[in-house]
Amino acid sequence: MNENCYAMTIQQRNLWAQRPEVVTEKYNSVSIIINGIIDRQRLRDSLHEVINEHESLRMELVHDELYHQPRQSVVSPKLIWQETPEGDDNQIPTSGSYGVHATLTALAIDKHQLAIRVPVLFTDSQSLQNIFKQLVSRYNGKAPSLASTEYIDYGLWQQEMIEQDNQATEFWSYHENEVEDIQAPSERGNYEVGLPDSVESNIVLAQWAGVLAQYSGNNPLSINVVLDGRVNPELRDAVGLYARALPLQLTIGETESVKDVALQLADKLKANSAYQLYAPEAISSSMAFAFQEIQIHNVQASEGAEFVIVDLDCCHTYQGIVLKLLCFENGKRVAKFDYAEDQYTTEQIEDLANMLSCALSHQDDDKALLATQLLDAEKEQSLLSQLNPTPSTAPNLTSLFSDSFAAYAKDIAVTNGEVSYDYATLGSDVGKCITFLTSHGYGRGDTIGVMLPRSYELLVLLLASIYSGVSYCAIDPKTKGKRLERLLTGLKCTFVKHSCVEVLDSVCHDTKVFDIDSAWQSISECSEVLLQDITDNTDIAYRLYTSGSTGEPKGVEVTRQGLANYLSYAAKHYLSHQGNSLVHTAISFDLTVTSLFSPLLVGGSVQLVEGDETDDFKRALVDIKNINLLKITPSHLKLVNSWLASGELESLCITHLVVGGESLQHEDLAPLFQHNPDIKVFNEYGPTEATVGCCVARLERGGKGNAAIGLPIDNMQMYVLDNALRVAPYGIAGEVYIGGTGLAAGYFEKEQLTRERFLTVRIAGEDKRLYKSGDVAKLNRTKQGAELVFLGRNDRQIKINGYRIELDEIERVISQVSGKNTLVTTRENQLSKLSICAFLETPEQDLEETLPYQLEEFLPHYMIPDKVITLDAFSLNTNGKVDIQKLLAHADSKLSNVAYVEPNTPLEAQLVSIWQESLKVERIGINDNFFSLGGDSIRVVQIVGGAKKQQLEISSEDVFQAPTIAKLANLIETRQKRQAADEAQLTEQLLAEIEMLSEEEVERLLAEG
């Protein structure tokens, strides 16, 4: 080992570890303007003397095989000096050599610029200023003030101090959880902006922390703050890398003032500063953000000349973004942003710089930091013009369909099973249905109910309602009980299948019920009326019920102009001319609107899938093969992916895929892109209150993570607003507010709720009617412009398999049904999928089994909790609130403690095999709950399909009613015994009747049969 080689200090090792491949080639620099006539040789000699006085300026790194890190050695002084005339762009090489680099540029006879560069491993910002002061002193012929300790001695002393101070060890041990291990990026970019003069550095740091907390979504926020490191007075004039970035974690309360946050920061910085010398090496790590304050004492007088620091660039750490605040003696403030180019674009850094400048310009020490304005009027206008397209004229709803009826009369419009109908037939039947509706007194302003499966008759009814000015209310045929009673409110009549007539008659006596079979016979006998356009687009087109937080479903009333605007956009972007679509979802799901109506605007055909099972959907994909438009949820997409993987959809070709209803991950699209490279994929966002979809992103192959939701469609506007209803800047999360032609009229018979959710908000000087969505998103910059990214909810609304669910509604219904204190929340099941879990404060454990059956009368199947758990009392946290984490832990414990019971019968073993294939779970006991194991509505239909393949007849409803192997097997066996008994009874009756016949009658019957 070379005795003249020394270990690097902790500061050097930390910096080297972050960027070992380039750190030896990076330089810190100070730029000095010299006003007056100077002696160039004396200036050069003075700088050489300064270098000679400091070991740190005469060091180079050397490789030593015994160490994983390089060591340092003191060598002869080296000054690389260059003089250039003004405007000469020749730069001194700054790689491959050690030493101090200096460039003297003549700006005028009596004005020069001196740039000094020193390797980053051997200097810091204070060192550069010490070099500056000592240079001027030497130039003036005076001996400068020097430190008594050389840098190498400091390194040895530093290690001894760390090992000896137990109190410091305890302090930093406590702060270890503030460290994030983030790989330091390679390429760096720089951006600079001026800040208000004389602003205090602690206020800048507070506002910067506020910007970062909102931009990153991290609160508490972890940030590295650079401290000077010269804790002893004798190090004040030292030259070397003493400064060190140390972690600080800050929590910003929603109402915490700028002043209070600044005080919190001051306390934390004071504590860090007191122990900075003793911080162990492991405590310094790469973080996403760092802050460095550089106080510049920038003016030094000399005989006949004045030396002024005009710029100082120094990096002590490599984070995603390092904000370097330069504070000059004259009050000037400059913010320099050193950032990772592989993580941030110049535009993003410019946005952050503008936010900081705006915050400092509008700050009020006594107001909440997180409420500080971050966007000025000019930047707001620029953002809004990027976000929202110029409005255009919205089309008339009926005219959209009329054009196709006229132009494509002989072309196929609808295929229902084995039967196809052309546009002429469809138009004729719609005209007859209008006559039927008007003959019963139904017209503009009335609402009819349609509680029908996908069928040609359903489509005719919907189009007839559109042409007659009647609005329709779509109801899932599986709805029953109190919920059905609520949905029938206000309907003039309801069309249902024959099997549902008695169900409707039992729950509602004010609504006329039409059996669609007999009604269709009457419709076919009606005279046909000419289809005429209705010009009033503000009327209601349809009512669709969604989950409501009040405990009741809420009926969203969508206008004709909203429907026309959406369908016009969908037909233009999602379909080719005369393209077809596959309709596989229920009409009560607004996702269906896209594929049911859009093809009829371009002369295309609608393919109706018969049946609600997974196999029916798969069979349609196999049979049709070429599909121009397929609209699905991400849950459906995973099913399609599994079929592609098994080779069952080898011939499938989809031209346009529209995904909506839930958050979409790019990775889930990879199989389809691989199978069909030319497919056009759209991620569509939109609550029912904004008519199906109001924001769309075209997705390309190879994306990662959460897919963006893009930009608004024609005549729609999207706004991301903060809590003060101000437009949020790029990259800052806020609540989504939606405006434009597609906004619903409101909620049926819920005026108060309508006022709460549909607001008048002033945006950029204009009052706008906006829907308060409760969704959280942010607007990100892209190479093409900008795009919205969905982040989640700010309330207790969730989405499962595309269905919008209010947990509050489930909670209120359970409380009403059970009479118990109830809390409903979500948990991840064994397949890491979201599931609903209900906790009841009661010792009555039988409710865990009976409650789900009771809820079927009040809630649709997708809102019934997957698991009900009873507790004698809810655990409370220190604030006296229910401790949800403890409840979930109890649920996990209870579910994991379910005793494994193996199958006892061949039927149970058969069902276990079917479940294993669907759930991808190896060990399933007969008492394990299907939904607790990760089951959902998609896997329910997989179970039904799997059972059918093994000659077991069960329905989706059976699985919901009997969610364990034991219960489902019992249900099947009971049904089989009943069926066998019925068959035996029938056989016995037939034999008895045969015995009563004469031989001649028996022979005659045999001859006829």
C-alpha angles and dihedrals in degrees: 000000000000108000090208091060120093135194117257118252120252090259091055094045092051092050093044092049091055096052110010093155096058109011092093089059098049125097137200114220144196124198118208129189114209115201114197139032112314139192102235096195092050089049091052093047091048091054090048090054091051090052091050091054096059126061090202090064091052099050133113133179119251131191118243120185093213093063133059090215127052121256129220133242133192112237137171118302114272125193119178102200127184132174120202135178120243114286095021106136094194108131128203111244109255102191138069096031141071127223139070119306121206131181122191114197122190109224093170138339090276100028129068138167120220118195117191121191125191127179111267093234092063105041147036137195094279090048090057090052091047089051088050094051094043091047092055091046092052091045088053090050094250129128109248125227108262135191118252094221124068120220096251091053089049090056093054092045091048093059092049092051093051093052093048102047109081094173091057090048090055091048095053092041087060090051097049092098088064091068120098120197103223121161109243110240124235115225116057131203131196134215130174134197135171120242130203111291120263095005109158117252094230089057091049090051091047093051092043089052089050092051092047094046090055096039096048096033088231116134112181087049122206116209136165113233118197114230124194097239095210096117095155121067092230089064094057093099096034123127118215142077101303099138116096136189110231128183124257127180120205130188114200116201119218092245098030111129127233089248093052093048090049089052091048089052092047091054093049093046090049091054092046091048093052091056100030094108091055099045109129119237094250093060092071110077139149114278134180094253140027137181128206126183115203115191107200121202090191111171125080122168124219135178104286094351143068123216116207129179106223099171139014125186118187132156123198097167140021112228133153087266126007116190111203113193113202111202113192125198092245091060096260114145125199126182116207119192117204107187145172109257092204090059104035136033124220088250092055092051090047088053091052091047091051091049091052092047092048092047092052091046094051102031124130115195092218098047127087111280094219090053093058114126111255103177128058124211096261095050090044092056091048091050094048093050088053093047105043125048124226109273120250134193112288115230127240112259102224094041089061090063097035092062091058094045088056099041102040104034095143097039123098112264103172136018116196111180108306094343126086128193126202125220093260092056092044092050092048093050091047089054091051092048090052088055090050092051095046092045088060091049099257116141147131112347095022124111125215127195124232114195097170139125120242107296144135089256090056092054092048091052092050094049091046090053090050093051095044096049092247117133121221131219114211115215127184107242089226092063115113146157124022093347091057090048090055094048092052092058113120096009119134092206141344130220114215142162115267092254091061099049095091091045091056094043089055097054103034132032099174098065122075111232122215121197099220092218095058093034091054090055089054092046092053089055094051122102116257119247125205112260108245130186120251110215102195102093095175093075120103116270099186144344119228124184123223133177114286130210091218092069093260128088114252123226111224111207110212118199127230092241091052092052092045092050093050096045091048090054093044093050091050098048108023102045142052120223108294090357122164131232135204115229110200104146132078122270088236086069110077090214084077093063091074099056096033099055110018098074090055089066094059100039091262131139131251116221110204115206112221115220133021101244126108091245090058091056092045092047090053091051090050096046100043096040097172110066121174095191128023120171118192144152122249087257090058088047091060089053091051089049091054091051091049090051091052092050094243093124098043093136097041115127120182119185100185124022118188117191121193146141098067142035110287128216118212091222091065089063095056097089092052093047089050092048095042110021094180095054117128111223125196127188106209125197127188141125118230087254089067096048111264099307132010103165129045138184124195105221125211130206119273100033122146136214127352111008117234119244092220126206136326121282122239115310093005128110130203125198130185106207134183125227090278090054091250121141109265117230124243111295096015117116120233142148118290116242118187130205139168144071094322097062114123120242090241139264123324111256092346105105095158093051090047090055091048096051103032106059139174107237128179110231122178091341096313130103110233133184105233137177114231099221104184088224119127120220143147134217112238128193117240136182088260095047120276143331138190120242120202113226105175141268134315093209140038097284116120138177124226120179089344095306117126109228131186110206088201090062092053090046094052094045092051091048091051094046098043101028088223133124103263139193121186121193140148132258136179114255126212091283091053090249124137115260134175120249125187124201121198124194099225140099090229099109093176088077088073087070104030103040098072089057091049091051093058089082093056108030136044114248094257091060098050109106116255089219134024117197126186123208131182089229137356117248114243129210126225090276092058093251127126108277101230094183091058090049091052091047088052090050092051091048093048094047093046090050094058103125114244112242117183123221113282100190137039089249092054090048089049091053092046089056091051092049092047091055093051101038097037088225117137103201115049123165124203091248096049113116114242094219094044088056090058102276121152138169092280092054090045089065089046089056091050091050092047091050092050090055088058093048094256114136112211133142133219088253090058091059092050091049095044107031097170130070091241094052095042092048090049091050092051093046092048090050092047092049091049091048091047090049091049091049091048091050091049091049091050091050092049092049091049091052091047091053089057092056125092121240090254092053091049092050091048093051091048090051091051095045 
